[in-house]
């Protein structure tokens, strides 16, 4: 997916989060960095089509894709997006696959095995640890058949073993995708960036 931002700004109330942002995203892996409160999560939500900028223009695929349709091509994992706690692991994966198929026709069972949740597959998400939940959220996003992949603080709640898994899984599923990673400058999260990192600190007044 190609995304073009022209003088984008976002404010809440009278406070501008960022302003005057002009940049383009195309196929490849990008980082979005900045201090806490610089607007990384806000920008990712704008790129997902979920949040409307306060000023400026955003185009998807040269205007050929309407913002209302971006969700069809987008998968996202972020701390502020919760999965239904009353669903089991298996139910969550199966429901997700109905809305957005997985890459290379991956089956629900294969995805669950990939993140070592076979034993707790029939447990509700409310019974899982924060690390298990993070693995599930990442897998649903990374293995989705989407051309736009948005990852906000992807290694939060992951130990060293699963950070390595994240890097391997992302690398193996990065072709023909626009991938944008929001990070507090974590080396593990930005190690695969090949299109540069956008520092949001530059767009503060």
N, C-alpha and C positions, 0 to 999 in steps of 0.2 A: 504494500500500500504506500502511495506517495501522499505526504501531508505537507501543506504549505501554510505557514503562519505569517501574517502581515500586520505588524504593529499591534500585536495582541497585548491586552492588559486585563487584569481581573482585580476587582475590589469588592470588599464586603463592608457595607455601610459606607463610611467615608474613608476607609483605609484601603489603599492600594496594596495588593500582594506583590504584583510585579507589573511592569508597564513597558511598552515600546519593544516588544519581542518580535523580531522578524527572523525566521529560520525555516529550513526545509528538512524533512525526514523522508528517506527512501529506503530501499532494501538494505539491510545491514543491522548492526547492533550499536545503539547509542546509549550514552549515560546522561543522566540529568542529576546534577549535584547542587550543593548549596547548604547553607546553615539551616538549622531547624527553624521552620516558619518562613523559609524563603519561597515556598510555593511549589515544591516538587509534586506533592500529592494533588494540588489544584491543577497543575499543568497536565498531569496524567489523566485526570478526570475530564479535562477539556479535550484532550486527544482521543478519549474514548467516546466523545460525543455526549456524555452524560451532563456535563456542565457547560454553560454558554459563557463565552468571554464577555467582559463588560465593554470592551472596545476592540476594534480591529477585525480582521477577517481570517477565517480558516477554511481551507479547501482540501477536500479529500479526492485523490486521483484526478486532479485538475478540474474539479467541479463536477465530475461525472458521477460521483457518489454523494448522495444527500447525507447530511449529518444524521438524519433520523435512521439511516440504514447502516451506519458504521458498525453497530453492534453485531451485525450479521457476519462481519469479517474480523471481529475483535475478540480476543480473550484477555483476561486481566486477573492478576493476583495482587491483593493489597491488604494491609492490616485492618482497614476500615470496612472491608467487605466481608460479611459474615456468612457462613454456610448454615442452613437450618439445623439447629442442634438436636431436633427430634428425629431426624433421618439417620438411618444406618449408613455406614461407609458404602456398602453395596448399592443401597437406594440412591445415594447422592451421585455416585458415578453413573448409574443407569439413567437417572433423570437428566443429568448433564448431557449424556450422549444423545438423547432425544432432541435436544435443542441445537447441539453442535457436535457433529461426529468427531472422532479422534483420528489423528494422522495415521496413515498407512493401515487403516481399518483395524486399529488396536481395539481389542475387546475389553469390556469392563474388568474381567478377571485378570487380564494381563496388566492393566494399569494398576490394579490393587497389589498384584505381586511385585510390580516394579518398585513400589514404595513400602514394601514389607508390612502391609496391613491385611494380609490374608487371615491371620488368626482373629483379629478384632473386626472383621468385615461385617459381622452381624450386630456389632455394638453401635449404639447411637453416638453421634458426634459429641454429645455432652459428656460421654464417658472417656473420650480420648484426651491425651496430653496436648499441650500447645504445640509441641514439635510434630506430633502426628497430624494435627490439623494443618500445620503449615506445609507439610509434605503433600497432603491431599490437595490443598489449594493450588500449590505450584504445579502438581501433575495435571490437574484439570485444565490449567491454563497452557502449560507448555505442550501437552500432547493434543490439545484441541486443533482441529483443522482450520486454522485462522491465519490470515496474512498479516495481521497486526497483533503483536504480543506486548502487553504492558505489564511490567513487574515493578511494584513499589516495595522497597526494602525486602527483597526476596529471601535473604538469608536470616532474617529475624527468627529466633526460636529454633535454629538449626545448629547441631553440633558439627564438629569437624568432618565426620563421616558423611553427613547429609549435605554439608556445603559442597563437598567434593562431588556428590551425586548431582546436585543442582548444576554445577559447572559442566559436568559430563552430559547430562540430559539436555541442557540448553544448547551446547555445542552441536549435539547430534540432531537437533530439531530447529536449527537456525536458518536453513536454506529457504530462499524465496519468501522471506518474511522481513517485516520492519519490526524491530525489537527495541523497546525503550525501557531502560532500567533507572528507576529513581533510587538514589543512594546517598547516604551521609558520608560519601567518599570512602566506602568500604572496599578494600582491595579485592576481596573475594567476590563481591558483586560486580565489579567493573572489569575483572580480568579478561573478559571476552569481548569487550567493546572494541569495535574496529572502524567506527565512523566518528569517533570523537565524543567528548563530553560537553554538555551545555551547562555552564555555571550560572545558576539563576541569580546569584549575588550581583551580577552585572546589570540586572534589570530592576533594581530597587532604586527608589528615588532618594 
